[in-house]
Amino acid sequence: MHKDFQDILVSPDGKPFAYEGDTESDRWTAGRLTSGADDKTIEVEAGIPLFAGAENDPWGGDEKVEAYFKRIGRTPSELIQTNYDNVMNNPLHLKQFDQEIDKVAGQGGCILEVSCGHGGGFAPMALRKYPDACLLMTDQGRWVLREWRRFADEHKWGNVSFAQMNPASLPLRDDSVSAVMTFGGYSNTAANDPALQEAHRVLKPGGWLLMLDARPDPSVFRKFPRDTREKIKSNYPAFGVSYQKLLKSVGFEAGEYVETGRRQLGTKGLVAEAARKCRVHVEIIICKVTAQKNF
């Protein structure tokens, strides 16, 4: 954990954490965090604070992870490497986000990557242009973070840190990071969603939010019957909500929305079943969104 991030970590009641354990070059390696606010202890494993806890790991325990990779016939490191290569070897993909990466990473300061996943989010693109960026990659999957940490060590990303965090409850100070990035981590985020509220809270005034979003075309929402709309809304509250309304609901006053592609809605799930039943054609819009927090 880079020193800059150590200094902005706080418990839910705003108190700083105390670290007890081993260090290497001022970085935490194995130990625990306590805040004095309660009896809860945050374990630090391989330099990764586990704020969300093993019970909130969507991949489950190590046995389930091992079974998954056995089933797909690959290793975790192979999957990470393949995803990284796919990004780095796609010049059109890199060019598509070039200006946005300059906005969020070119200004310096601490950068937060939310729900990096095994694809890494925007982090690989940001580090390609700004290899010395101070960046915190977060996810709720522990093996994901362990593998990216190993990958970072191999690539000598010296200022990159890792933490298991729930995006709806970030253990970071208000106004503490210069940018928040997420590559699909906020898809189907609803107005007033805690994760988006948290992104706004931890951003410094003038800080940037960069997100790639994929959600059903909101313009077709009104084509469904009222009872169907209500059922969809209960499960997918962002369906039919514009990006402008979404960002303004948490405090962003302005944003840019650039559609980068469309794809057909899948065949499974509530929306797909409703679309077939009501004979409504639904497309998934892929859009890059940038928004700046007011000074």
N, C-alpha and C positions, 0 to 999 in steps of 0.2 A: 504494500500500500504506500504510494508516494506520499511524502510529507505534506504536500499541499492538500491532499484529500484527508489525511489524518486530522488535520486542523479544522476541517469543516464538518466532521461527523458528529452528530448529536443524537441523543435519545429522544423518544416521543415528547418528553416534557422540556426539551431544549437544552439538556445538560450534556456537557462533553463526556466522551468516553475516556476511561483509563485503560491502558494496555498492560497486561502482565504476560510475559513470555519471551521467546527468543527473537532476535533481530539480526538482520544482515544488511549492512550499508544503510542504516536508519530505517529499513523496511521491516515490517512485521513478517514473521515466518510461521511460527506455531505458538499459539497461546490463547488468550481470551480477552474480551472487552467487558468492562463493567462501567456503569454510569453513576452508581450510587443512588439512583432514583428508585430502584426496586431490586429484587433478588435475581433478576434475569441476567444470564451470562451469554455473551455472544462468542461462540467458538471461532478461532482463526485457524484454518487448515491450509497449509501450503501457501500462506500469504493471503488467503481469501477469507475475509470475514463473512460468516454465514448468518446474516441478519434475518433472512426469511426462514431459516431452519430446515432441517431435513424433511420435516413433515409437510412442507409446502413445495417440495421439489416435484414438478409435474412428471419427471421421468421416473420417480420412485427411487428405490435403493439400488445399490451397485449390481445386485443380481438381475434386476429387471433391465438395467442398461446393458449388461453383458449379454443377456438373452436377445435383446433387440439387435445388437450388432452381429451376433451369431446368425440371426435370421436374415439380415441383409447382406451378410458375407463381406463385411468391411470392418475396419477398426476405427475407433474414434479419431485417431490422428489422420487416417486416410481421408475421412469425411471432411475434417477441417481443412486439410491441404487442398482437396478437390474444390471446395467452395471458394477458398482464397484464390486459387488459380483461375476459376471461372470469372471472378471479378477482375483480376489483374490482366487477363488476356482478352478482355472485351473492351476495345477502345471506344466504341459507341456508348457503352454503358458508362464508362469513366467520364466521357465528355458530357453526358447528359446531366451529371451532378457537379461538374467542375466549378461553376460559379457559386453554387450553394456551399460546397466544401470550403471555398475561399472565405465566405461570409462567416462560417461557424468556427473554422480552425485557424484562419489567417490572423485573427485578432488577438490570439494568445489567450491565456487564462485556462481554467479547468473546464474540461469538456466531459459531459455525461452521456454515455451510450446506454439507452434503455432497451432491455430485452434483446440483447445482441444475438442470441440463438447460435446455432452452429454455422450460420452464414457470416456472423461477425457484424452484421448491421452496416453502418456507414464507416465503422472504425478502420477497416483496411484501406478504404479510399482516402480517408483523412490522413492516415499515417503514410500513405504513398507520397503525398504532397508535403506533409509536415511530419517527418519522422520523429521530431523531438516534442511533439504535442503531448501535453499533460492530459491524459485521457483515462477515464474510469469506465471499463466495460462491465455492465451488470446484466444479470439474468437470474431466473429462479432455478435453472438447471445447474447442478453442481459439477457434473462431468463436463458440461460445456465450458464452464469457467476454468476448470483444471486444464483442459486441452488448449484453450486460448492462452493461458498463462505459459504453458510449455512452448507453444508456438511463438509467443512474444519473446521468450528467453532465447530461442533459436535465432530470431530475427533481430535481436538486440534492440527491441523497443523499450528503451530504458525508462521512459516516463509513463508507461501504461500500467494501470492497476486494475484489480478485479474484485468484485464483491457480489454476493448473492443478495439481491434486493427485490422486494415487491414494489413495482412502479407506483402502486396506489398509496404507499407509505414509505417515502424515502427518508432515511436517517441522515439528512443533510440540513445544514443551516439555511434559513431564508436568505435569498439574494447572494448565493455563494458560488454559482457556476456561470461561466460565460456562454455556454451553449448546451442544449439538450438535443440529442439526435436519436432517431429510432427508425428502423427500416421495417415497417409493418407492425411494430409493437403496439401501436394505438389503433389499428384497424377496427372499425365498428365501435370506436369510442363514442360514448354518448355525451350530450351537453351536460355540463356539471359533473362529468366523470372524475373520480378522485385522482386517477393517474394523470390526466391532463391538468388538473388543478395543481398537482404536485410539481409538474414540470414548470408551470408558471411561478410557483412559490419559490423554487430553488434558483431560478434564473436571476442574474443580476439585472438591474435596469439597463436597457439597451442590449441585453443578451438575446441570442437567436434560438428559435426552435426550428429544427429541420426534421421533417417526417415524410416517409413514403407511405401512402395510405391506399388501401384497396377496399372498396365497399360497393354495395349495389347502387346503381344509378338512382339518385334520390327523386328524379323527375317522374319515375314510374310508380312511385309509392301510392299516389292518389288514384291509380287505375285499379287498385284492389278494393273490394267491398269493405265497408267500414268495420265489420266484425273481424275480417281477416287482417286489416291494418292494425287493429288493437292487439290481436294475437301475435303478430310479427313484432310489434313494438315492445311487447313484454319480454321478448327474447333478444331482439336486436334494436335497442333504443335509438341508435344513430340512423337507422334507415329513414330517409326522408328529410334529414337535417342537413342544411347547407354548411359548408366549411366556415363561412363567415359567422353564422350563428354559433357554431360549435366553438370557435376560438374566442368570440366575444363573451361567451357565457363564462369563461374562466379569467377574463381580464385582458386578453390580447385585443388591441384596437384595430390592427390591420394585418393583412397577410396576403401572400401571393399563392395562387393555386394553378398549377400547370398540369393538364392532363397528359400523361405519358403513354397511355395505352388503354385498351379495353379487351376483355375476354368474356366468353360466355359463362353464365352462371352454371355451377356444377349441377349434378343430377340428384344429390342427396341433401337432406336438411329441410328445415321448416320452410324457408323462403322458396326453395326449389319445388317443394310439394305444392305450396300455395300458388306458385306461378303456373304450374301445370294444370291445376284444378281450375284456376280463374282465367287461363289462357292469356297470361300476361308475359310478355317477353322482357326479361331482365338481363342486363349486362353489368359486369363488374368494372367499375372505373378505377384505374390506377392513376394516382395523382401525387405529385410532389408538392409539399406544402412548406412554406417558410413564413415565420411570423416573428416579430420583434417585440420584446417587452418594453413598455413605455419607460422613458427615463424619469 
